[in-house]
Amino acid sequence: MGQAETAIKIDRKPEEVWGVVGDFGALDKWLPGVESCRLEGDDRHLAMMGMELTEHLMEKDDDAHRISYGITAGVPVERHQATVTVQPSEDGSLVTWAVDTDDAMTELMIGIYQQGLEALKKHLEG
């Protein structure tokens, strides 16, 4: 399986960043391209880029500022688990987005996640 990680520094306190990242049902509020996001239990249904996909919440740890989820429908992957973590860093936060997925999808996913982190930074820093 392919594993990769990308990260970005955001000039906001970890609690503020976690307030956005930790809201599993609000991806459409800060990630460009996500047209809609709705929760059904621990499943997040997204409409984006002309497709619909489902992601399942695997773990949410508010104390550790960590959330893990996996794609369960809408994208042809055998395995997908992504983890976003917010950690203190100097005067702000270091946000990492890691993925463990099919080898053929690793590069694509990490590119998408890097763009997502850049969008998160812009959303929080203005």
C-alpha positions in Angstrom: 0.0 0.0 0.0 1.1 3.6 -0.7 1.7 5.8 2.3 2.4 9.5 2.1 2.0 12.7 4.2 1.8 16.4 3.6 1.8 19.2 6.1 1.4 23.0 6.4 1.9 25.6 9.1 -1.1 27.8 9.9 -0.8 30.9 12.0 -3.7 30.1 14.2 -3.9 28.3 17.6 -4.5 24.5 17.4 -7.9 24.8 19.1 -9.1 27.2 16.4 -7.7 25.0 13.6 -9.2 21.9 15.2 -12.6 23.7 15.4 -12.6 23.6 11.6 -10.8 20.3 10.9 -12.6 18.4 13.6 -16.1 19.2 12.2 -16.5 16.1 10.0 -19.7 17.3 8.5 -18.5 20.7 7.4 -16.0 20.0 4.7 -18.0 22.1 2.2 -17.5 25.2 4.3 -13.7 25.4 3.6 -12.7 23.0 0.9 -13.1 24.3 -2.7 -14.8 21.9 -5.0 -17.0 20.3 -2.4 -20.5 21.2 -3.5 -22.3 19.5 -0.6 -21.5 17.6 2.5 -24.0 15.7 4.7 -23.7 13.3 7.6 -25.6 10.1 8.1 -24.2 8.6 11.4 -20.5 8.2 10.9 -20.7 8.4 7.1 -20.0 11.7 5.2 -21.6 12.0 1.8 -19.8 14.4 -0.5 -20.8 15.8 -3.9 -17.7 17.2 -5.7 -16.3 17.5 -9.2 -19.2 15.8 -10.7 -19.1 12.7 -8.5 -20.4 11.5 -5.2 -18.4 9.7 -2.6 -18.9 8.4 0.8 -16.3 8.5 3.6 -16.6 6.7 6.9 -15.3 8.3 10.2 -12.9 5.8 11.8 -11.6 7.8 14.7 -12.0 11.3 16.1 -9.9 12.2 19.1 -10.6 15.8 20.3 -7.8 15.7 22.9 -5.2 14.6 20.4 -6.7 16.8 17.6 -6.7 13.8 15.2 -9.4 12.6 12.8 -9.2 9.5 10.6 -11.6 8.5 7.9 -11.7 6.2 4.8 -13.4 6.3 1.4 -16.0 3.6 1.2 -17.8 4.4 -2.0 -17.5 6.6 -5.1 -13.8 6.1 -5.9 -12.3 2.8 -7.1 -9.9 2.1 -4.2 -9.4 -1.1 -2.4 -8.0 0.6 0.7 -8.1 4.2 1.8 -7.4 5.7 5.2 -6.6 9.4 5.8 -5.6 11.0 9.0 -5.6 14.7 9.7 -3.7 15.9 12.8 -3.3 19.4 14.3 -0.3 20.0 16.5 1.1 23.1 18.2 4.0 24.7 16.3 5.7 27.9 17.5 2.9 30.5 17.5 0.5 28.5 15.5 -0.3 25.0 14.3 1.2 22.3 12.1 -1.5 20.4 10.2 -0.6 17.1 8.7 -2.7 15.0 6.3 -1.5 11.5 5.9 -2.9 8.8 3.6 -2.6 5.0 3.3 -4.1 3.9 0.0 -3.6 1.8 -3.1 -0.2 2.4 -4.6 -1.7 3.8 -7.8 -3.7 6.4 -5.9 -1.1 7.7 -3.5 0.3 10.5 -5.6 -3.1 11.7 -6.6 -4.4 11.7 -3.1 -1.5 13.5 -1.6 -1.8 16.2 -4.3 -5.4 16.6 -3.4 -4.6 16.8 0.3 -1.9 19.4 -0.2 -4.4 21.6 -2.1 -6.8 21.0 0.8 -4.3 22.1 3.4 -3.6 25.3 1.4 -7.4 25.9 1.3 -7.6 25.4 5.0 -4.8 27.9 5.6 -6.5 30.5 3.4 -9.8 29.9 5.1 -8.3 30.4 8.6 -5.8 33.1 7.9 -7.9 35.1 5.4 
